[in-house]
């Protein structure tokens, strides 16, 4: 990779980005906190989905201090629907560290910012380059796809060690005078032009420097091994209503999948030798009469699938519910943070009740 090639690629990419970039709310600021929020939200979530969440979130938590002091349930409610809720918790934990250890100023070096909770190599590079104009790599899936084609890199991007190759490639190519536009240009190119299938090569600003294009290999790259088979869990949720119209919710454990979110009592199927009603009677200390089916659907997480069944039920009698459970009015339920599959069931139940 000679100096002329690096300069040509960098200039072409930066010029294209500055002319063609999408109008996105986080591109109107250099505030490192706001850029940090946007980058966390954009992890594993589409841009169009993130925009309204980002705008609402920044309105409610306009500063590091406001997020650091936020109530966790309220924070999770703001995040509701975005998924991957550990992102929100880690973001708040990282912000608290900035307030406590860095006098409320987001660090401007990779070494320091990488110490913050939830800030990985990509987020660190994105915040540093966009907010502080520090020439640092920010390598995500989009960037790896673009560079694998541009430089004909055939290493398997599913292997963690391969990322180092792409990080080094970015550091060789990056425009040190405008690292913000360069890194965002790579991300933008991967999002709108150099797409996973059917890349729009004729519209690409760096086509004449792309090795894969000239080799006719653009649709064969990047190389990525297929993930292991996704594990399927069959789950049955029950919406239990008491005589006074209250609904039972249980809070999930403080760690793990969907930590601290509220859900309806949920049982994993099959339940050998016991009915769901018997398990609820034993685990939740109550008797119920099962009613109609509410909804059957699949919910796909990154590493597993829930095959959901849901039913309504009426409470007959209760003793003492577990400590992680509570009865809520309809109005109170609307204020509790619930994951998307639980919201689906709740909205379907409300429509007919």
C-alpha positions as a Markdown table, in Angstrom:
| # | Residue | x | y | z |
|---|---|---|---|---|
| 1 | Unk | 0.0 | 0.0 | 0.0 |
| 2 | Unk | 1.9 | 3.0 | -1.2 |
| 3 | Unk | 1.4 | 6.7 | -0.2 |
| 4 | Unk | -0.2 | 7.7 | -3.4 |
| 5 | Unk | -2.8 | 4.9 | -3.1 |
| 6 | Unk | -3.6 | 5.8 | 0.5 |
| 7 | Unk | -4.0 | 9.5 | -0.4 |
| 8 | Unk | -6.3 | 8.7 | -3.4 |
| 9 | Unk | -8.5 | 6.4 | -1.4 |
| 10 | Unk | -8.7 | 8.7 | 1.6 |
| 11 | Unk | -9.4 | 11.8 | -0.5 |
| 12 | Unk | -12.1 | 10.1 | -2.6 |
| 13 | Unk | -13.8 | 8.7 | 0.5 |
| 14 | Unk | -13.8 | 11.9 | 2.5 |
| 15 | Unk | -15.0 | 14.0 | -0.5 |
| 16 | Unk | -17.9 | 11.5 | -1.2 |
| 17 | Unk | -18.9 | 11.5 | 2.5 |
| 18 | Unk | -19.0 | 15.2 | 2.8 |
| 19 | Unk | -21.2 | 15.6 | -0.2 |
| 20 | Unk | -23.5 | 12.5 | 0.1 |
| 21 | Unk | -23.8 | 11.8 | 3.8 |
| 22 | Unk | -27.2 | 11.1 | 5.2 |
| 23 | Unk | -28.8 | 13.8 | 7.4 |
| 24 | Unk | -28.7 | 12.1 | 10.8 |
| 25 | Unk | -29.2 | 13.9 | 14.2 |
| 26 | Unk | -25.9 | 12.7 | 15.7 |
| 27 | Unk | -24.0 | 14.1 | 12.8 |
| 28 | Unk | -25.0 | 17.6 | 13.9 |
| 29 | Unk | -22.9 | 17.6 | 17.0 |
| 30 | Unk | -19.3 | 17.1 | 18.2 |
| 31 | Unk | -20.4 | 16.5 | 21.8 |
| 32 | Unk | -18.6 | 13.3 | 22.8 |
| 33 | Unk | -21.4 | 12.2 | 25.1 |
| 34 | Unk | -24.1 | 12.5 | 22.4 |
| 35 | Unk | -21.9 | 10.7 | 19.9 |
| 36 | Unk | -21.2 | 8.0 | 22.5 |
| 37 | Unk | -25.0 | 7.5 | 23.0 |
| 38 | Unk | -25.6 | 7.2 | 19.2 |
| 39 | Unk | -22.8 | 4.7 | 18.7 |
| 40 | Unk | -24.1 | 2.5 | 21.6 |
| 41 | Unk | -27.6 | 2.6 | 20.1 |
| 42 | Unk | -26.4 | 1.8 | 16.6 |
| 43 | Unk | -24.8 | -1.4 | 17.7 |
| 44 | Unk | -26.8 | -4.2 | 16.2 |
| 45 | Unk | -29.7 | -1.8 | 15.4 |
| 46 | Unk | -30.7 | -0.2 | 12.1 |
| 47 | Unk | -30.3 | 3.6 | 11.7 |
| 48 | Unk | -33.9 | 4.2 | 10.9 |
| 49 | Unk | -34.9 | 2.5 | 14.1 |
| 50 | Unk | -32.4 | 4.4 | 16.2 |
| 51 | Unk | -33.3 | 8.0 | 15.1 |
| 52 | Unk | -36.5 | 8.5 | 17.2 |
| 53 | Unk | -35.0 | 6.7 | 20.2 |
| 54 | Unk | -31.8 | 8.9 | 20.0 |
| 55 | Unk | -33.9 | 12.1 | 19.8 |
| 56 | Unk | -36.1 | 11.1 | 22.8 |
| 57 | Unk | -33.2 | 9.9 | 24.8 |
| 58 | Unk | -31.1 | 13.1 | 24.3 |
| 59 | Unk | -34.2 | 15.2 | 25.2 |
| 60 | Unk | -34.6 | 13.3 | 28.4 |
| 61 | Unk | -30.9 | 12.9 | 29.2 |
| 62 | Unk | -29.2 | 15.9 | 27.6 |
| 63 | Unk | -26.0 | 15.6 | 29.6 |
| 64 | Unk | -23.7 | 13.1 | 31.2 |
| 65 | Unk | -24.9 | 14.2 | 34.6 |
| 66 | Unk | -28.6 | 13.7 | 33.8 |
| 67 | Unk | -27.9 | 10.1 | 32.6 |
| 68 | Unk | -25.6 | 9.3 | 35.5 |
| 69 | Unk | -28.4 | 10.3 | 37.9 |
| 70 | Unk | -31.2 | 8.5 | 36.0 |
| 71 | Unk | -33.4 | 5.9 | 37.7 |
| 72 | Unk | -32.6 | 2.5 | 36.1 |
| 73 | Unk | -36.2 | 1.5 | 35.5 |
| 74 | Unk | -36.9 | 4.8 | 33.8 |
| 75 | Unk | -33.7 | 4.4 | 31.7 |
| 76 | Unk | -34.8 | 0.9 | 30.6 |
| 77 | Unk | -38.2 | 2.2 | 29.7 |
| 78 | Unk | -36.6 | 4.8 | 27.4 |
| 79 | Unk | -34.6 | 2.0 | 25.9 |
| 80 | Unk | -37.6 | -0.3 | 25.6 |
| 81 | Unk | -37.8 | -1.8 | 22.1 |
| 82 | Unk | -34.2 | -1.3 | 21.2 |
| 83 | Unk | -33.2 | -4.6 | 22.7 |
| 84 | Unk | -29.7 | -5.6 | 24.0 |
| 85 | Unk | -30.6 | -3.8 | 27.3 |
| 86 | Unk | -27.1 | -4.4 | 28.8 |
| 87 | Unk | -26.0 | -1.7 | 26.4 |
| 88 | Unk | -28.1 | 0.9 | 28.3 |
| 89 | Unk | -26.8 | -0.3 | 31.7 |
| 90 | Unk | -23.2 | -0.3 | 30.5 |
| 91 | Unk | -23.7 | 3.2 | 29.0 |
| 92 | Unk | -25.0 | 4.5 | 32.3 |
| 93 | Unk | -22.2 | 2.8 | 34.3 |
| 94 | Unk | -19.6 | 4.3 | 31.9 |
| 95 | Unk | -21.1 | 7.8 | 32.2 |
| 96 | Unk | -21.0 | 7.5 | 36.0 |
| 97 | Unk | -17.3 | 6.6 | 35.7 |
| 98 | Unk | -16.7 | 9.7 | 33.6 |
| 99 | Unk | -18.5 | 11.9 | 36.2 |
| 100 | Unk | -16.5 | 10.3 | 39.1 |
| 101 | Unk | -13.1 | 9.7 | 37.6 |
| 102 | Unk | -12.8 | 12.3 | 34.8 |
| 103 | Unk | -14.6 | 15.4 | 36.2 |
| 104 | Unk | -17.4 | 14.9 | 33.8 |
| 105 | Unk | -15.2 | 15.1 | 30.7 |
| 106 | Unk | -15.2 | 12.1 | 28.3 |
| 107 | Unk | -11.6 | 11.0 | 27.9 |
| 108 | Unk | -9.9 | 11.9 | 24.6 |
| 109 | Unk | -7.3 | 9.0 | 24.5 |
| 110 | Unk | -7.9 | 5.4 | 23.6 |
| 111 | Unk | -6.2 | 4.2 | 26.7 |
| 112 | Unk | -8.5 | 6.1 | 29.0 |
| 113 | Unk | -11.8 | 5.9 | 27.2 |
| 114 | Unk | -11.3 | 2.1 | 26.8 |
| 115 | Unk | -11.3 | 1.7 | 30.6 |
| 116 | Unk | -15.0 | 2.9 | 30.7 |
| 117 | Unk | -17.7 | 0.2 | 31.2 |
| 118 | Unk | -19.1 | -1.0 | 27.9 |
| 119 | Unk | -16.6 | 1.0 | 25.7 |
| 120 | Unk | -15.0 | -1.5 | 23.3 |
| 121 | Unk | -12.4 | -0.8 | 20.5 |
| 122 | Unk | -15.1 | 0.3 | 18.0 |
| 123 | Unk | -17.0 | 2.7 | 20.2 |
| 124 | Unk | -13.7 | 4.1 | 21.5 |
| 125 | Unk | -12.4 | 4.8 | 18.0 |
| 126 | Unk | -15.8 | 6.3 | 16.8 |
| 127 | Unk | -16.0 | 8.7 | 19.7 |
| 128 | Unk | -12.4 | 9.7 | 19.5 |
| 129 | Unk | -12.4 | 10.3 | 15.8 |
| 130 | Unk | -15.8 | 11.9 | 15.4 |
| 131 | Unk | -15.9 | 14.1 | 18.6 |
| 132 | Unk | -12.2 | 14.8 | 19.1 |
| 133 | Unk | -10.8 | 14.4 | 15.5 |
| 134 | Unk | -8.2 | 11.9 | 16.8 |
| 135 | Unk | -7.0 | 9.5 | 14.0 |
| 136 | Unk | -8.1 | 6.2 | 15.5 |
| 137 | Unk | -9.6 | 3.1 | 14.0 |
| 138 | Unk | -13.3 | 2.3 | 14.4 |
| 139 | Unk | -13.9 | -1.1 | 12.9 |
| 140 | Unk | -17.3 | -2.7 | 12.7 |
| 141 | Unk | -19.0 | -5.1 | 10.3 |
| 142 | Unk | -19.6 | -2.5 | 7.7 |
| 143 | Unk | -15.9 | -1.4 | 7.8 |
| 144 | Unk | -14.6 | -4.9 | 7.6 |
| 145 | Unk | -16.8 | -5.6 | 4.5 |
| 146 | Unk | -15.6 | -2.4 | 2.7 |
| 147 | Unk | -12.0 | -3.1 | 3.4 |
| 148 | Unk | -12.1 | -6.8 | 2.7 |
| 149 | Unk | -13.3 | -5.8 | -0.8 |
| 150 | Unk | -11.1 | -2.7 | -1.3 |
| 151 | Unk | -7.9 | -4.5 | -0.2 |
| 152 | Unk | -8.9 | -8.1 | -1.1 |
| 153 | Unk | -8.5 | -9.3 | 2.5 |
| 154 | Unk | -9.6 | -13.0 | 2.5 |
| 155 | Unk | -9.2 | -13.7 | 6.2 |
| 156 | Unk | -12.4 | -14.9 | 8.0 |
| 157 | Unk | -14.1 | -11.9 | 9.7 |
| 158 | Unk | -15.9 | -14.2 | 12.1 |
| 159 | Unk | -12.6 | -14.9 | 13.8 |
| 160 | Unk | -11.8 | -12.3 | 16.5 |
| 161 | Unk | -8.1 | -12.2 | 15.7 |
| 162 | Unk | -8.9 | -11.0 | 12.1 |
| 163 | Unk | -10.2 | -7.7 | 13.4 |
| 164 | Unk | -6.6 | -6.7 | 14.1 |
| 165 | Unk | -5.8 | -6.9 | 10.4 |
| 166 | Unk | -8.6 | -4.4 | 9.6 |
| 167 | Unk | -7.7 | -2.1 | 12.5 |
| 168 | Unk | -4.1 | -1.9 | 11.1 |
| 169 | Unk | -5.5 | -1.3 | 7.6 |
| 170 | Unk | -7.6 | 1.6 | 8.8 |
| 171 | Unk | -4.6 | 3.2 | 10.6 |
| 172 | Unk | -2.6 | 3.0 | 7.3 |
| 173 | Unk | -5.4 | 4.6 | 5.2 |
| 174 | Unk | -6.9 | 7.1 | 7.6 |
| 175 | Unk | -6.9 | 10.8 | 6.8 |
| 176 | Unk | -5.1 | 12.2 | 9.7 |
| 177 | Unk | -6.5 | 15.7 | 9.0 |
| 178 | Unk | -10.1 | 14.6 | 8.8 |
| 179 | Unk | -10.4 | 11.2 | 10.7 |
| 180 | Unk | -14.0 | 11.9 | 11.5 |
| 181 | Unk | -15.1 | 12.1 | 7.9 |
| 182 | Unk | -12.8 | 9.2 | 6.9 |
| 183 | Unk | -14.2 | 6.8 | 9.6 |
| 184 | Unk | -17.8 | 7.9 | 9.0 |
| 185 | Unk | -17.2 | 7.6 | 5.3 |
| 186 | Unk | -16.2 | 3.9 | 5.7 |
| 187 | Unk | -19.3 | 3.2 | 7.8 |
| 188 | Unk | -21.6 | 5.1 | 5.4 |
| 189 | Unk | -20.1 | 3.3 | 2.4 |
| 190 | Unk | -20.8 | 0.0 | 4.0 |
| 191 | Unk | -24.3 | 1.0 | 4.9 |
| 192 | Unk | -25.5 | 2.4 | 1.6 |
| 193 | Unk | -23.1 | 1.3 | -1.2 |
| 194 | Unk | -20.9 | -1.6 | -0.3 |
| 195 | Unk | -23.8 | -3.6 | 1.0 |
| 196 | Unk | -23.6 | -7.3 | 2.0 |
| 197 | Unk | -25.4 | -8.5 | -1.2 |
| 198 | Unk | -25.5 | -6.8 | -4.6 |
| 199 | Unk | -23.1 | -3.9 | -3.8 |
| 200 | Unk | -23.7 | -0.8 | -5.9 |
| 201 | Unk | -20.2 | -0.7 | -7.4 |
| 202 | Unk | -21.1 | 1.7 | -10.1 |
| 203 | Unk | -21.9 | 4.4 | -7.5 |
| 204 | Unk | -18.9 | 3.7 | -5.3 |
| 205 | Unk | -16.4 | 6.6 | -4.8 |
| 206 | Unk | -13.4 | 4.2 | -4.4 |
| 207 | Unk | -14.3 | 1.7 | -7.1 |
| 208 | Unk | -11.2 | 2.5 | -9.2 |
| 209 | Unk | -9.1 | 1.6 | -6.2 |
| 210 | Unk | -11.0 | -1.6 | -5.3 |
| 211 | Unk | -9.1 | -4.8 | -5.9 |
| 212 | Unk | -12.2 | -7.1 | -5.4 |
| 213 | Unk | -14.1 | -5.1 | -8.1 |
| 214 | Unk | -11.3 | -5.6 | -10.7 |
| 215 | Unk | -11.0 | -9.3 | -9.7 |
| 216 | Unk | -14.8 | -9.7 | -9.9 |
| 217 | Unk | -14.9 | -11.0 | -6.3 |
| 218 | Unk | -16.9 | -8.3 | -4.6 |
| 219 | Unk | -19.9 | -10.6 | -3.9 |
| 220 | Unk | -17.6 | -13.3 | -2.5 |
| 221 | Unk | -16.1 | -11.1 | 0.2 |
| 222 | Unk | -15.9 | -10.8 | 3.1 |
| 223 | Unk | -15.2 | -14.4 | 4.1 |
| 224 | Unk | -17.4 | -15.3 | 7.1 |
| 225 | Unk | -17.9 | -18.7 | 8.6 |
| 226 | Unk | -21.5 | -19.6 | 9.4 |
| 227 | Unk | -22.4 | -19.4 | 13.1 |
| 228 | Unk | -23.4 | -22.5 | 15.1 |
| 229 | Unk | -27.1 | -23.4 | 15.1 |
| 230 | Unk | -29.2 | -21.0 | 17.1 |
| 231 | Unk | -30.6 | -22.6 | 20.3 |
| 232 | Unk | -34.5 | -22.6 | 20.4 |
| 233 | Unk | -36.4 | -22.2 | 23.7 |
| 234 | Unk | -40.1 | -22.9 | 23.8 |
| 235 | Unk | -41.7 | -20.5 | 26.3 |
| 236 | Unk | -45.2 | -20.1 | 27.6 |
| 237 | Unk | -46.2 | -16.8 | 29.2 |
| 238 | Unk | -49.4 | -16.3 | 31.2 |
| 239 | Unk | -51.2 | -13.0 | 31.7 |
| 240 | Unk | -52.8 | -13.5 | 35.1 |
| 241 | Unk | -55.6 | -11.1 | 36.1 |
| 242 | Unk | -56.9 | -10.7 | 39.6 |
| 243 | Unk | -60.4 | -10.0 | 40.6 |
| 244 | Unk | -59.7 | -6.3 | 41.0 |
| 245 | Unk | -58.2 | -6.1 | 37.5 |
| 246 | Unk | -54.5 | -6.1 | 38.4 |
| 247 | Unk | -52.0 | -8.0 | 36.4 |
| 248 | Unk | -49.0 | -10.1 | 37.7 |
| 249 | Unk | -45.5 | -9.2 | 36.5 |
| 250 | Unk | -42.2 | -10.8 | 37.6 |
| 251 | Unk | -38.8 | -9.1 | 37.4 |
| 252 | Unk | -36.1 | -11.0 | 35.6 |
| 253 | Unk | -32.8 | -11.7 | 37.4 |
| 254 | Unk | -30.3 | -8.8 | 37.8 |
| 255 | Unk | -27.8 | -10.5 | 35.5 |
| 256 | Unk | -28.1 | -12.3 | 32.1 |
| 257 | Unk | -30.6 | -12.0 | 29.3 |
| 258 | Unk | -33.0 | -9.0 | 29.7 |
| 259 | Unk | -31.8 | -8.4 | 33.2 |
| 260 | Unk | -34.2 | -6.4 | 35.5 |
| 261 | Unk | -36.9 | -6.3 | 32.8 |
| 262 | Unk | -40.5 | -7.1 | 33.7 |
| 263 | Unk | -42.4 | -10.0 | 32.1 |
| 264 | Unk | -45.5 | -12.1 | 32.6 |
| 265 | Unk | -44.9 | -15.4 | 34.5 |
| 266 | Unk | -43.0 | -17.5 | 32.0 |
| 267 | Unk | -42.4 | -21.3 | 31.9 |
| 268 | Unk | -40.1 | -23.1 | 29.6 |
| 269 | Unk | -41.6 | -26.0 | 27.7 |
| 270 | Unk | -41.9 | -28.9 | 27.8 |
| 271 | Unk | -42.9 | -29.4 | 31.4 |
| 272 | Unk | -42.6 | -33.1 | 32.0 |
| 273 | Unk | -45.2 | -34.5 | 34.5 |
| 274 | Unk | -46.6 | -31.1 | 35.2 |
| 275 | Unk | -49.0 | -28.7 | 33.5 |
| 276 | Unk | -48.1 | -25.0 | 33.3 |
| 277 | Unk | -51.0 | -24.3 | 35.8 |
| 278 | Unk | -49.4 | -26.7 | 38.3 |
| 279 | Unk | -46.0 | -25.0 | 37.9 |
| 280 | Unk | -47.5 | -21.6 | 38.4 |
| 281 | Unk | -49.4 | -22.9 | 41.5 |
| 282 | Unk | -46.1 | -24.2 | 43.0 |
| 283 | Unk | -43.7 | -21.4 | 41.9 |
| 284 | Unk | -46.0 | -18.4 | 42.3 |
| 285 | Unk | -48.2 | -19.7 | 45.2 |
| 286 | Unk | -51.5 | -19.2 | 43.5 |
| 287 | Unk | -54.3 | -21.0 | 41.7 |
| 288 | Unk | -55.4 | -19.9 | 38.2 |
| 289 | Unk | -58.0 | -20.9 | 35.6 |
| 290 | Unk | -56.5 | -20.9 | 32.1 |
| 291 | Unk | -58.3 | -18.8 | 29.5 |
| 292 | Unk | -57.9 | -18.2 | 25.8 |
| 293 | Unk | -54.7 | -18.1 | 23.8 |
| 294 | Unk | -53.4 | -14.6 | 23.2 |
| 295 | Unk | -50.5 | -14.9 | 20.8 |
| 296 | Unk | -48.0 | -17.4 | 19.3 |
| 297 | Unk | -44.9 | -16.1 | 17.7 |
| 298 | Unk | -41.1 | -16.3 | 17.5 |
| 299 | Unk | -38.7 | -13.8 | 18.9 |
| 300 | Unk | -35.1 | -13.9 | 17.7 |
| 301 | Unk | -32.2 | -12.8 | 19.8 |
| 302 | Unk | -28.6 | -12.7 | 18.6 |
| 303 | Unk | -27.8 | -16.1 | 20.1 |
| 304 | Unk | -31.2 | -17.9 | 20.7 |
| 305 | Unk | -34.8 | -17.9 | 19.7 |
| 306 | Unk | -37.9 | -17.9 | 21.9 |
| 307 | Unk | -40.8 | -19.7 | 20.4 |
| 308 | Unk | -43.5 | -18.0 | 22.4 |
| 309 | Unk | -47.0 | -19.1 | 23.4 |
| 310 | Unk | -49.1 | -16.9 | 25.6 |
| 311 | Unk | -52.4 | -17.3 | 27.4 |
| 312 | Unk | -54.7 | -15.3 | 29.6 |
| 313 | Unk | -55.8 | -16.6 | 33.0 |
| 314 | Unk | -57.9 | -15.6 | 36.0 |
| 315 | Unk | -56.7 | -15.7 | 39.6 |
| 316 | Unk | -58.7 | -18.0 | 41.9 |
| 317 | Unk | -56.7 | -17.5 | 45.1 |
| 318 | Unk | -53.2 | -16.5 | 46.2 |
| 319 | Unk | -51.0 | -16.9 | 49.2 |
| 320 | Unk | -47.7 | -15.0 | 49.1 |
| 321 | Unk | -46.2 | -14.2 | 45.7 |
| 322 | Unk | -42.4 | -14.4 | 45.2 |
| 323 | Unk | -40.3 | -11.3 | 46.1 |
| 324 | Unk | -39.6 | -10.6 | 42.4 |
| 325 | Unk | -43.3 | -10.4 | 41.5 |
| 326 | Unk | -45.9 | -7.6 | 41.9 |
| 327 | Unk | -49.5 | -6.8 | 41.0 |
| 328 | Unk | -49.9 | -3.8 | 38.7 |
| 329 | Unk | -52.8 | -1.8 | 37.4 |
| 330 | Unk | -52.9 | -1.3 | 33.6 |
| 331 | Unk | -51.7 | 2.2 | 34.0 |
| 332 | Unk | -48.8 | 1.1 | 36.1 |
| 333 | Unk | -47.7 | -1.6 | 33.6 |
| 334 | Unk | -47.4 | 1.1 | 30.9 |
| 335 | Unk | -44.5 | 2.6 | 33.0 |
| 336 | Unk | -42.6 | -0.6 | 33.6 |
| 337 | Unk | -39.7 | -1.6 | 31.3 |
| 338 | Unk | -40.6 | -4.7 | 29.3 |
| 339 | Unk | -38.8 | -6.5 | 26.5 |
| 340 | Unk | -40.3 | -6.6 | 23.0 |
| 341 | Unk | -41.8 | -10.1 | 23.2 |
| 342 | Unk | -43.6 | -9.2 | 26.4 |
| 343 | Unk | -44.8 | -5.9 | 25.0 |
| 344 | Unk | -46.3 | -7.8 | 22.0 |
| 345 | Unk | -48.3 | -10.1 | 24.4 |
| 346 | Unk | -49.4 | -7.1 | 26.5 |
| 347 | Unk | -50.6 | -5.1 | 23.5 |
| 348 | Unk | -52.5 | -8.1 | 22.0 |
| 349 | Unk | -54.1 | -8.8 | 25.4 |
| 350 | Unk | -55.2 | -5.1 | 25.8 |
| 351 | Unk | -56.8 | -5.1 | 22.4 |
| 352 | Unk | -59.4 | -7.7 | 23.5 |
| 353 | Unk | -59.7 | -6.7 | 27.1 |
